[in-house]
Amino acid sequence: MIGTQAPDHTRLERETCPGIPVIFLNDSTHSASAIHGPHNETSVLHRPAKLTIEGRNILDPVHLNPEQRMADLDRSTAAPFDVVVIGGGVVGAGTALDAASRGLSVALIEQRDWASGTSSRSSKLIHGGLRYLEQLDFRLVREALSEQTLLLDRLCPHLVRPVPFLIPLRHSVWERIYIGAGTALYDLLAGRRALPRHRHLSRRGMLKRFPGLRADRMVGGIQYWDAQVDDARHTLALVRTARAHGALTLSSVRVEDFLKSGSRVSGVSARCLETGRMLSIRASQVVNATGVWTDSVQSLAGRGRIHVRASKGIHLVVPRDRIHGDAGLILRTEKSVLFVIPWESHWIIGTTDTDWNLDLAHPAASQSDIDYLLERVNSVLASPLRHEDIEGVYAGLRPLLSGEDDATSQLSREHAVSQSVSGLITVAGGKYTTYRIMAKDVVDIVAHGLEQRVPESCTHETPLLGAPGFRAHWNRREELAERSGLHIVVIEHLLQRYGSCTQDLLDLIEDSPSLGEPIEGAPTYLAAEIHYAASHEGALHLDDILTRRTRISIETFDRGLTAARSTALLVAPILGWDQAAIEREIGHYDARVRAERESQEQPNDRTADAARMGAMDVRRLGLDGDGNNRSAKSSHGSEVVSLDERRKAE
Ligand SMILES: Cc1cc2nc3c(=O)[nH]c(=O)nc-3n(C[C@H](O)[C@H](O)[C@H](O)COP(=O)(O)OP(=O)(O)OC[C@H]3O[C@@H](n4cnc5c(N)ncnc54)[C@H](O)[C@@H]3O)c2cc1C
C-alpha cells in the first residue's frame, strides 16, 4: 500500500505486520530538485547524469564496476578536489553527497567495502531513540524524528519502512503512566508524521498482537511506531547518489598518510588494496569520517581534539517462524534496552553494550554475548529460543565520543565536528539516523575553508537513487510482475531494495532469463541481484555480495556457504576472476565463516577475537603472508608507513 496522505491507522497495522511494509511518499519525492547546476572548474569528475522519462530514474544510475573503478583510480590523481572524504560509512557517504550536491568536487575513499564498518552492523532502526527521553535530551530526539520523517517521506521511501513496537509492562499503574507519558511525548516531538500514534493495550490485546509473549510476564503494554532500513544498502545508495552528482568514489583504497603543504594538510596518500598502486590525492580540505578509526587517522596529522572509543553491540538473527508475533518488541535491560525487530522473514535481536579494545575491522561476538541475549529475550517468550535457532550473528562497534574539548566540539551533543590541523576536519559520534545532519555540519565547516561561495546544504530535498519514480513503479507492480513473469512478491522484494532502479534488474532478466532464477541456498534472492551487485553496485569480493549487497551471510543457517559457489561463478566474468580467483574467494569466505563460528563458541572477547583473527581479511594487499603490513612508496616517491605500523610503533 502506498499513500500520499497520513495513513489510516488500522489499515497500516494490518498491512504492515506480516512483513510486507507500507511505504509512504509525498509528491516532493518526485521533484527534479535533485539535479543541480554544473560543478565548478576544478571538478574532473562525472557530470550529473541525464534526466530520463516517465518516472524512471531521474538520476541515471551510475555504474560501479571494475572498469569504472580503474578509470576512477586514474582520475583521482589528475587534479585537486575541493574535498576528500575518508571513510565510506554512512557519515562519509552522506558527507560526499552533501558536498557534491552543493557543487563541490569530491573524492570519497573507503579502505574496505562501502558500509563495511559500523554502518552495516547496526540495529537498522531509523529512530528518535525513546530511551534518550529519560536523559531529557528532547532536542536530540526531535532532530532524529524529523530525520526519520524526511527519510520515510522523501529521501528514500523505498529503503525505509515503518515498524510497530510493543513495550510489555510489568506494573499496571506507575509503569503505564511513566511509559505512556514517554511515548506520548515521543509522538509529540515527532510532529506531523505519517506514522500512527502510540496506543495502550491490555494483556489480551498484547497477546493478540504477539501470541509468543509469556502472559505471566506482563500486565499489558504500549505500542508505538518507529522505522527501519537496510543500513548497508542505504549507505550504498548514498554513495551512488553522490556519484550521480559528480563525486568520485573509491572503495578498497586505504588512506595511509596525509599530504602536507607546510603545516597544512593538502590531500591524502592512499593505497589501492586491489592493485597495490599508491595514489596522491590532492584536496583543499580533507574530512576524517572514519568512525571507530577516527583517532588512528587523526594521529597521522598530529594529536586531534576529538576522541572516539569503541563499544561493541551484537545481534542474533532467527527465522520469523521461531517467534510468534506481529510487531517488534522493546525490553528494558539493566544498561539499556533490547530490541526484537521484524526483518522480512527473520527477526533481529539485539543488542549488547561493552567496551572493545581489540580488532576494529572484525569485532567478534563471544558465546557469553550470545547467551546474554538469549537469556534476556527468553525471559519474555512463551517458547524459548535455543542456540540451534540462530541463523546469523553479527557484531558492530559504536563510535562513541570521549573526552572531546567542549569548546571545539560543535553542534549537537551527540556528534562533534572539529578542525585540529589546518585543512583537516574530523566528524565523529552521532548515530545512523542523524547522518545527514552530521554531513551538513561538517560540509558547512569545509565551506569556510574554501575560497569560493558554497551554497547551503540541499540534501533535505535530494532523493537517493531509486527514490524518484518509486511510487509509480510500486503502483505498477502487478503489471511489472505480469510483464516480467516474476511473482508479485519478488517484484515487491526488488522494489523495496532497488526502488525505481528495479527496472535495471528487470532489463538484465529480459536479456538473460536465467538471472530471474533464485540463488541456490538463498532462494529469497535472485541471480540478477548478484549480477547487479558486481556490475552496478561496486562489489569487488564474494564477501561484499553475501554480507552487504545481500544479507545471505546472516539470513541462512549455513551462513551463505551453499550460495558462495554459485555467486562466485555468476560474478566471475564481471569481476575478471579465473578459476584460481574463484577458489580463492570461496576459500576466503569459507575461512571467515569458520572463524566467526569458532569465535562464537569462545567464553570472552579476547579468545573470540583470537579465533576471528584466524581468517585473513580478503583485502589484505599490503600485508605479507604473515599478516604484517608492508610499507610502500607513494607516487611522490616518499616512504609511506602504514597506519597499522604506526599504531604498533606508538
Ligand atoms: C550495535 C549497534 C547498533 C546500532 N544501532 C543503531 C540504530 O538502530 N540506529 C541508529 O541510528 N544508529 C545505530 N547505531 C549507530 C550507527 O550504526 C553508527 O553511528 C554509524 O553507523 C557510524 O557510521 P560512521 O560512518 O561514522 O562509521 P563507519 O560505518 O564505521 O564508517 C567508517 C569507515 O571508515 C573506513 N576507514 C577507516 N580508516 C580508513 C582509512 N585509513 N582509509 C579509508 N577508509 C578508512 C572504515 O573502513 C569504515 O568503513 C548502532 C551502532 C551499533 C554498533
The ligand as a Gaussian input file, in Angstrom:
#p B3LYP/6-31G(d) Opt

LIG

0 1
 C       25.348000      -2.496000      17.646000
 C       24.975000      -1.166000      17.084000
 C       23.649000      -0.843000      16.865000
 C       23.321000       0.402000      16.348000
 N       22.025000       0.665000      16.060000
 C       21.663000       1.857000      15.556000
 C       20.333000       2.092000      15.194000
 O       19.483000       1.209000      15.251000
 N       20.011000       3.321000      14.721000
 C       20.933000       4.324000      14.610000
 O       20.557000       5.427000      14.236000
 N       22.242000       4.104000      14.901000
 C       22.630000       2.888000      15.350000
 N       23.940000       2.621000      15.623000
 C       24.944000       3.668000      15.383000
 C       25.356000       3.743000      13.905000
 O       25.420000       2.476000      13.347000
 C       26.706000       4.434000      13.763000
 O       26.682000       5.648000      14.446000
 C       27.077000       4.708000      12.307000
 O       26.913000       3.579000      11.502000
 C       28.533000       5.157000      12.242000
 O       28.846000       5.459000      10.903000
 P       30.283000       6.028000      10.519000
 O       30.231000       6.373000       9.091000
 O       30.670000       7.082000      11.492000
 O       31.294000       4.814000      10.800000
 P       31.594000       3.523000       9.917000
 O       30.391000       2.960000       9.326000
 O       32.410000       2.608000      10.769000
 O       32.483000       4.088000       8.734000
 C       33.841000       4.432000       8.890000
 C       34.574000       3.907000       7.662000
 O       35.886000       4.448000       7.614000
 C       36.695000       3.499000       6.947000
 N       38.104000       3.795000       7.210000
 C       38.752000       3.734000       8.396000
 N       40.049000       4.033000       8.238000
 C       40.241000       4.305000       6.924000
 C       41.366000       4.651000       6.142000
 N       42.582000       4.814000       6.697000
 N       41.221000       4.838000       4.806000
 C       39.982000       4.701000       4.212000
 N       38.887000       4.346000       4.923000
 C       39.009000       4.167000       6.259000
 C       36.227000       2.184000       7.557000
 O       36.597000       1.067000       6.785000
 C       34.730000       2.393000       7.676000
 O       34.027000       1.827000       6.581000
 C       24.325000       1.365000      16.098000
 C       25.669000       1.031000      16.306000
 C       25.990000      -0.230000      16.772000
 C       27.423000      -0.608000      16.943000

